[in-house]
Amino acid sequence: MLSKIDQDIGFVQSALNVRAMRQEVLASNLANSDTPNYKARDIDFAAALSAAKGASSGNLSLTRTDSAHIAAAASGSALGNGAIKYRAAVQPSLDGNTVDPDIERAAFTENAMHYQFLLERARGTFQRMSAALESTK
């Protein structure tokens, strides 16, 4: 029973981290909507979540190509695992900027709603745990 709760909390934590990283990328896109030659970026949520889950379960390890290299632990960052991609331009501007503010705002809002859902899911899990503990008194 506890392992299932731990898995659920671990999943929600990983998903919240990836959603927060995506929110930062989308905010950066919006902030650079007038920057010449700026290329819109986005996070592949499924790939980033898989990478984060793999890193949190210890499935990922760094390879040392030389014995003189310092050993390092995997950080679990989805950004380091190639999850950030450049978004294909719907209609690039003449200055080379590929940010479409309407698409970015829609993606930003959608991501915020998913983030809020995950927070509610975590809150519900903790409320159920609290109720179960209260019932044993």
Biotite code that builds the C-alpha atoms (Angstrom):
import biotite.structure as struc

atoms = struc.array([
    struc.Atom([0.000, 0.000, 0.000], chain_id="A", res_id=1, res_name="MET", atom_name="CA", element="C"),
    struc.Atom([2.744, 2.443, 0.938], chain_id="A", res_id=2, res_name="LEU", atom_name="CA", element="C"),
    struc.Atom([4.702, 1.682, -2.218], chain_id="A", res_id=3, res_name="SER", atom_name="CA", element="C"),
    struc.Atom([1.655, 2.612, -4.320], chain_id="A", res_id=4, res_name="LYS", atom_name="CA", element="C"),
    struc.Atom([1.314, 5.917, -2.470], chain_id="A", res_id=5, res_name="ILE", atom_name="CA", element="C"),
    struc.Atom([5.048, 6.516, -2.848], chain_id="A", res_id=6, res_name="ASP", atom_name="CA", element="C"),
    struc.Atom([4.819, 5.811, -6.598], chain_id="A", res_id=7, res_name="GLN", atom_name="CA", element="C"),
    struc.Atom([1.883, 8.201, -6.956], chain_id="A", res_id=8, res_name="ASP", atom_name="CA", element="C"),
    struc.Atom([3.655, 10.976, -5.065], chain_id="A", res_id=9, res_name="ILE", atom_name="CA", element="C"),
    struc.Atom([6.847, 10.356, -7.058], chain_id="A", res_id=10, res_name="GLY", atom_name="CA", element="C"),
    struc.Atom([4.956, 10.582, -10.341], chain_id="A", res_id=11, res_name="PHE", atom_name="CA", element="C"),
    struc.Atom([3.216, 13.808, -9.323], chain_id="A", res_id=12, res_name="VAL", atom_name="CA", element="C"),
    struc.Atom([6.518, 15.307, -8.161], chain_id="A", res_id=13, res_name="GLN", atom_name="CA", element="C"),
    struc.Atom([8.235, 14.454, -11.455], chain_id="A", res_id=14, res_name="SER", atom_name="CA", element="C"),
    struc.Atom([5.292, 15.746, -13.498], chain_id="A", res_id=15, res_name="ALA", atom_name="CA", element="C"),
    struc.Atom([5.187, 19.003, -11.500], chain_id="A", res_id=16, res_name="LEU", atom_name="CA", element="C"),
    struc.Atom([8.913, 19.533, -12.064], chain_id="A", res_id=17, res_name="ASN", atom_name="CA", element="C"),
    struc.Atom([8.559, 19.012, -15.820], chain_id="A", res_id=18, res_name="VAL", atom_name="CA", element="C"),
    struc.Atom([5.489, 21.279, -15.973], chain_id="A", res_id=19, res_name="ARG", atom_name="CA", element="C"),
    struc.Atom([7.406, 23.996, -14.087], chain_id="A", res_id=20, res_name="ALA", atom_name="CA", element="C"),
    struc.Atom([10.329, 23.708, -16.523], chain_id="A", res_id=21, res_name="MET", atom_name="CA", element="C"),
    struc.Atom([7.919, 23.913, -19.467], chain_id="A", res_id=22, res_name="ARG", atom_name="CA", element="C"),
    struc.Atom([6.316, 27.016, -17.964], chain_id="A", res_id=23, res_name="GLN", atom_name="CA", element="C"),
    struc.Atom([9.753, 28.667, -17.823], chain_id="A", res_id=24, res_name="GLU", atom_name="CA", element="C"),
    struc.Atom([10.446, 27.809, -21.477], chain_id="A", res_id=25, res_name="VAL", atom_name="CA", element="C"),
    struc.Atom([7.054, 29.131, -22.601], chain_id="A", res_id=26, res_name="LEU", atom_name="CA", element="C"),
    struc.Atom([7.534, 32.323, -20.565], chain_id="A", res_id=27, res_name="ALA", atom_name="CA", element="C"),
    struc.Atom([10.928, 32.768, -22.216], chain_id="A", res_id=28, res_name="SER", atom_name="CA", element="C"),
    struc.Atom([9.294, 32.421, -25.625], chain_id="A", res_id=29, res_name="ASN", atom_name="CA", element="C"),
    struc.Atom([6.748, 35.111, -24.764], chain_id="A", res_id=30, res_name="LEU", atom_name="CA", element="C"),
    struc.Atom([9.432, 37.415, -23.380], chain_id="A", res_id=31, res_name="ALA", atom_name="CA", element="C"),
    struc.Atom([11.423, 37.059, -26.611], chain_id="A", res_id=32, res_name="ASN", atom_name="CA", element="C"),
    struc.Atom([8.539, 37.456, -29.036], chain_id="A", res_id=33, res_name="SER", atom_name="CA", element="C"),
    struc.Atom([10.156, 40.616, -30.468], chain_id="A", res_id=34, res_name="ASP", atom_name="CA", element="C"),
    struc.Atom([13.766, 39.407, -30.422], chain_id="A", res_id=35, res_name="THR", atom_name="CA", element="C"),
    struc.Atom([15.198, 39.022, -33.942], chain_id="A", res_id=36, res_name="PRO", atom_name="CA", element="C"),
    struc.Atom([16.197, 35.454, -34.888], chain_id="A", res_id=37, res_name="ASN", atom_name="CA", element="C"),
    struc.Atom([14.798, 34.000, -31.648], chain_id="A", res_id=38, res_name="TYR", atom_name="CA", element="C"),
    struc.Atom([13.542, 30.457, -32.184], chain_id="A", res_id=39, res_name="LYS", atom_name="CA", element="C"),
    struc.Atom([10.533, 29.311, -30.171], chain_id="A", res_id=40, res_name="ALA", atom_name="CA", element="C"),
    struc.Atom([11.260, 26.318, -27.940], chain_id="A", res_id=41, res_name="ARG", atom_name="CA", element="C"),
    struc.Atom([9.111, 23.810, -26.125], chain_id="A", res_id=42, res_name="ASP", atom_name="CA", element="C"),
    struc.Atom([9.546, 20.758, -23.940], chain_id="A", res_id=43, res_name="ILE", atom_name="CA", element="C"),
    struc.Atom([8.456, 17.331, -25.119], chain_id="A", res_id=44, res_name="ASP", atom_name="CA", element="C"),
    struc.Atom([6.487, 16.547, -21.958], chain_id="A", res_id=45, res_name="PHE", atom_name="CA", element="C"),
    struc.Atom([6.375, 12.760, -22.461], chain_id="A", res_id=46, res_name="ALA", atom_name="CA", element="C"),
    struc.Atom([10.124, 12.509, -23.114], chain_id="A", res_id=47, res_name="ALA", atom_name="CA", element="C"),
    struc.Atom([10.972, 14.831, -20.231], chain_id="A", res_id=48, res_name="ALA", atom_name="CA", element="C"),
    struc.Atom([8.717, 12.945, -17.819], chain_id="A", res_id=49, res_name="LEU", atom_name="CA", element="C"),
    struc.Atom([10.211, 9.607, -18.887], chain_id="A", res_id=50, res_name="SER", atom_name="CA", element="C"),
    struc.Atom([13.692, 11.011, -18.374], chain_id="A", res_id=51, res_name="ALA", atom_name="CA", element="C"),
    struc.Atom([12.756, 12.441, -14.980], chain_id="A", res_id=52, res_name="ALA", atom_name="CA", element="C"),
    struc.Atom([11.161, 9.164, -13.891], chain_id="A", res_id=53, res_name="LYS", atom_name="CA", element="C"),
    struc.Atom([14.202, 7.216, -15.090], chain_id="A", res_id=54, res_name="GLY", atom_name="CA", element="C"),
    struc.Atom([16.564, 9.531, -13.239], chain_id="A", res_id=55, res_name="ALA", atom_name="CA", element="C"),
    struc.Atom([14.536, 9.352, -10.044], chain_id="A", res_id=56, res_name="SER", atom_name="CA", element="C"),
    struc.Atom([14.473, 5.554, -10.142], chain_id="A", res_id=57, res_name="SER", atom_name="CA", element="C"),
    struc.Atom([18.203, 5.349, -10.763], chain_id="A", res_id=58, res_name="GLY", atom_name="CA", element="C"),
    struc.Atom([17.955, 3.903, -14.274], chain_id="A", res_id=59, res_name="ASN", atom_name="CA", element="C"),
    struc.Atom([20.100, 6.631, -15.818], chain_id="A", res_id=60, res_name="LEU", atom_name="CA", element="C"),
    struc.Atom([23.805, 6.891, -15.256], chain_id="A", res_id=61, res_name="SER", atom_name="CA", element="C"),
    struc.Atom([26.536, 9.073, -16.654], chain_id="A", res_id=62, res_name="LEU", atom_name="CA", element="C"),
    struc.Atom([29.299, 7.456, -18.666], chain_id="A", res_id=63, res_name="THR", atom_name="CA", element="C"),
    struc.Atom([32.919, 8.341, -18.008], chain_id="A", res_id=64, res_name="ARG", atom_name="CA", element="C"),
    struc.Atom([34.930, 8.332, -21.228], chain_id="A", res_id=65, res_name="THR", atom_name="CA", element="C"),
    struc.Atom([38.246, 8.774, -19.441], chain_id="A", res_id=66, res_name="ASP", atom_name="CA", element="C"),
    struc.Atom([39.416, 7.480, -16.074], chain_id="A", res_id=67, res_name="SER", atom_name="CA", element="C"),
    struc.Atom([40.648, 11.007, -15.253], chain_id="A", res_id=68, res_name="ALA", atom_name="CA", element="C"),
    struc.Atom([37.098, 12.379, -15.440], chain_id="A", res_id=69, res_name="HIS", atom_name="CA", element="C"),
    struc.Atom([35.319, 13.076, -12.198], chain_id="A", res_id=70, res_name="ILE", atom_name="CA", element="C"),
    struc.Atom([32.381, 10.765, -11.526], chain_id="A", res_id=71, res_name="ALA", atom_name="CA", element="C"),
    struc.Atom([29.063, 12.602, -11.282], chain_id="A", res_id=72, res_name="ALA", atom_name="CA", element="C"),
    struc.Atom([25.558, 11.648, -10.306], chain_id="A", res_id=73, res_name="ALA", atom_name="CA", element="C"),
    struc.Atom([22.703, 12.076, -12.790], chain_id="A", res_id=74, res_name="ALA", atom_name="CA", element="C"),
    struc.Atom([20.852, 15.283, -12.041], chain_id="A", res_id=75, res_name="SER", atom_name="CA", element="C"),
    struc.Atom([17.454, 14.128, -13.251], chain_id="A", res_id=76, res_name="GLY", atom_name="CA", element="C"),
    struc.Atom([16.971, 17.322, -15.197], chain_id="A", res_id=77, res_name="SER", atom_name="CA", element="C"),
    struc.Atom([14.795, 16.851, -18.250], chain_id="A", res_id=78, res_name="ALA", atom_name="CA", element="C"),
    struc.Atom([16.570, 19.787, -19.820], chain_id="A", res_id=79, res_name="LEU", atom_name="CA", element="C"),
    struc.Atom([19.831, 17.873, -19.928], chain_id="A", res_id=80, res_name="GLY", atom_name="CA", element="C"),
    struc.Atom([18.221, 14.905, -21.651], chain_id="A", res_id=81, res_name="ASN", atom_name="CA", element="C"),
    struc.Atom([17.284, 16.597, -24.927], chain_id="A", res_id=82, res_name="GLY", atom_name="CA", element="C"),
    struc.Atom([13.686, 17.285, -23.979], chain_id="A", res_id=83, res_name="ALA", atom_name="CA", element="C"),
    struc.Atom([13.796, 20.905, -25.189], chain_id="A", res_id=84, res_name="ILE", atom_name="CA", element="C"),
    struc.Atom([13.010, 21.135, -28.872], chain_id="A", res_id=85, res_name="LYS", atom_name="CA", element="C"),
    struc.Atom([12.670, 24.019, -31.281], chain_id="A", res_id=86, res_name="TYR", atom_name="CA", element="C"),
    struc.Atom([9.072, 24.473, -32.322], chain_id="A", res_id=87, res_name="ARG", atom_name="CA", element="C"),
    struc.Atom([8.330, 24.481, -36.049], chain_id="A", res_id=88, res_name="ALA", atom_name="CA", element="C"),
    struc.Atom([7.323, 27.954, -37.155], chain_id="A", res_id=89, res_name="ALA", atom_name="CA", element="C"),
    struc.Atom([3.707, 28.376, -38.226], chain_id="A", res_id=90, res_name="VAL", atom_name="CA", element="C"),
    struc.Atom([4.495, 31.688, -39.878], chain_id="A", res_id=91, res_name="GLN", atom_name="CA", element="C"),
    struc.Atom([8.009, 33.005, -39.190], chain_id="A", res_id=92, res_name="PRO", atom_name="CA", element="C"),
    struc.Atom([8.480, 36.751, -39.185], chain_id="A", res_id=93, res_name="SER", atom_name="CA", element="C"),
    struc.Atom([10.794, 38.605, -41.541], chain_id="A", res_id=94, res_name="LEU", atom_name="CA", element="C"),
    struc.Atom([13.373, 39.038, -38.773], chain_id="A", res_id=95, res_name="ASP", atom_name="CA", element="C"),
    struc.Atom([13.642, 35.256, -38.275], chain_id="A", res_id=96, res_name="GLY", atom_name="CA", element="C"),
    struc.Atom([11.661, 35.112, -35.031], chain_id="A", res_id=97, res_name="ASN", atom_name="CA", element="C"),
    struc.Atom([9.445, 32.006, -34.855], chain_id="A", res_id=98, res_name="THR", atom_name="CA", element="C"),
    struc.Atom([7.415, 32.929, -31.756], chain_id="A", res_id=99, res_name="VAL", atom_name="CA", element="C"),
    struc.Atom([3.654, 33.160, -32.321], chain_id="A", res_id=100, res_name="ASP", atom_name="CA", element="C"),
    struc.Atom([2.310, 34.956, -29.216], chain_id="A", res_id=101, res_name="PRO", atom_name="CA", element="C"),
    struc.Atom([-1.162, 33.422, -29.595], chain_id="A", res_id=102, res_name="ASP", atom_name="CA", element="C"),
    struc.Atom([0.217, 29.875, -29.675], chain_id="A", res_id=103, res_name="ILE", atom_name="CA", element="C"),
    struc.Atom([2.546, 30.627, -26.759], chain_id="A", res_id=104, res_name="GLU", atom_name="CA", element="C"),
    struc.Atom([-0.242, 32.094, -24.609], chain_id="A", res_id=105, res_name="ARG", atom_name="CA", element="C"),
    struc.Atom([-2.481, 29.105, -25.336], chain_id="A", res_id=106, res_name="ALA", atom_name="CA", element="C"),
    struc.Atom([0.315, 26.655, -24.476], chain_id="A", res_id=107, res_name="ALA", atom_name="CA", element="C"),
    struc.Atom([1.163, 28.668, -21.345], chain_id="A", res_id=108, res_name="PHE", atom_name="CA", element="C"),
    struc.Atom([-2.460, 28.564, -20.168], chain_id="A", res_id=109, res_name="THR", atom_name="CA", element="C"),
    struc.Atom([-2.850, 24.865, -20.963], chain_id="A", res_id=110, res_name="GLU", atom_name="CA", element="C"),
    struc.Atom([0.358, 24.035, -19.095], chain_id="A", res_id=111, res_name="ASN", atom_name="CA", element="C"),
    struc.Atom([-0.784, 26.103, -16.091], chain_id="A", res_id=112, res_name="ALA", atom_name="CA", element="C"),
    struc.Atom([-4.075, 24.170, -16.000], chain_id="A", res_id=113, res_name="MET", atom_name="CA", element="C"),
    struc.Atom([-2.207, 20.840, -16.081], chain_id="A", res_id=114, res_name="HIS", atom_name="CA", element="C"),
    struc.Atom([0.073, 22.088, -13.299], chain_id="A", res_id=115, res_name="TYR", atom_name="CA", element="C"),
    struc.Atom([-2.961, 23.059, -11.195], chain_id="A", res_id=116, res_name="GLN", atom_name="CA", element="C"),
    struc.Atom([-4.514, 19.625, -11.797], chain_id="A", res_id=117, res_name="PHE", atom_name="CA", element="C"),
    struc.Atom([-1.345, 17.938, -10.551], chain_id="A", res_id=118, res_name="LEU", atom_name="CA", element="C"),
    struc.Atom([-1.360, 20.121, -7.429], chain_id="A", res_id=119, res_name="LEU", atom_name="CA", element="C"),
    struc.Atom([-4.978, 19.128, -6.769], chain_id="A", res_id=120, res_name="GLU", atom_name="CA", element="C"),
    struc.Atom([-4.070, 15.469, -7.250], chain_id="A", res_id=121, res_name="ARG", atom_name="CA", element="C"),
    struc.Atom([-1.239, 15.774, -4.720], chain_id="A", res_id=122, res_name="ALA", atom_name="CA", element="C"),
    struc.Atom([-3.529, 17.589, -2.290], chain_id="A", res_id=123, res_name="ARG", atom_name="CA", element="C"),
    struc.Atom([-6.131, 14.823, -2.621], chain_id="A", res_id=124, res_name="GLY", atom_name="CA", element="C"),
    struc.Atom([-3.520, 12.141, -1.972], chain_id="A", res_id=125, res_name="THR", atom_name="CA", element="C"),
    struc.Atom([-2.319, 13.899, 1.174], chain_id="A", res_id=126, res_name="PHE", atom_name="CA", element="C"),
    struc.Atom([-5.898, 14.470, 2.373], chain_id="A", res_id=127, res_name="GLN", atom_name="CA", element="C"),
    struc.Atom([-6.670, 10.756, 1.979], chain_id="A", res_id=128, res_name="ARG", atom_name="CA", element="C"),
    struc.Atom([-3.508, 9.862, 3.889], chain_id="A", res_id=129, res_name="MET", atom_name="CA", element="C"),
    struc.Atom([-4.405, 12.334, 6.621], chain_id="A", res_id=130, res_name="SER", atom_name="CA", element="C"),
    struc.Atom([-7.958, 10.972, 6.861], chain_id="A", res_id=131, res_name="ALA", atom_name="CA", element="C"),
    struc.Atom([-6.623, 7.419, 7.103], chain_id="A", res_id=132, res_name="ALA", atom_name="CA", element="C"),
    struc.Atom([-4.258, 8.418, 9.904], chain_id="A", res_id=133, res_name="LEU", atom_name="CA", element="C"),
    struc.Atom([-7.020, 10.304, 11.738], chain_id="A", res_id=134, res_name="GLU", atom_name="CA", element="C"),
    struc.Atom([-9.322, 7.272, 11.564], chain_id="A", res_id=135, res_name="SER", atom_name="CA", element="C"),
    struc.Atom([-6.763, 5.133, 13.407], chain_id="A", res_id=136, res_name="THR", atom_name="CA", element="C"),
    struc.Atom([-6.795, 7.368, 16.506], chain_id="A", res_id=137, res_name="LYS", atom_name="CA", element="C"),
])
